[in-house]
Amino acid sequence: GKTTVLCRFSGVSIMEDSLSFNNFRTGTWPVEFKFGLYTAIDSNPYNEFLSEGLATGLSYVGDSSYVQLIVPFKVSSDYYRNLGYPLYFSKVRYIFEK
């Protein structure tokens, strides 16, 4: 099967400064998805950020890596694609579930 990825991230909307997000905070859970698939495994309020764009960094890094990303709205989640909001992820961490 495909590797399960646990992803934590923080950042802001490039178009709307008041929209910030951070699931590194205590009491939040990482977003879980299968490598190569961009659908959530569980219910998590941060799943609205899950997209091809968020997973792009996995092509260049490995387990427990940190990256920064700008995700154009065209490869963002349905929600942010419909709003037309690109997102800046100031910190993204990918952890492979073992």
HELIX and SHEET records of a PDB file:
HELIX    1   1 PRO A   45  PHE A   49  5                                   5    
HELIX    2   2 GLU A   52  ALA A   55  1                                   4    
HELIX    3   3 THR A   56  SER A   59  5                                   4    
HELIX    4   4 PHE A   73  VAL A   75  5                                   3    
HELIX    5   5 ASP A   78  LEU A   83  1                                   6    
SHEET    1   A 3 SER A  20  ASN A  22  0                                        
SHEET    2   A 3 THR A   4  SER A  13 -1                                        
SHEET    3   A 3 VAL A  31  LYS A  34 -1                                        
SHEET    1   B 4 SER A  20  ASN A  22  0                                        
SHEET    2   B 4 THR A   4  SER A  13 -1                                        
SHEET    3   B 4 LEU A  87  PHE A  96 -1                                        
SHEET    4   B 4 SER A  65  VAL A  71 -1                                        
END                                                                             
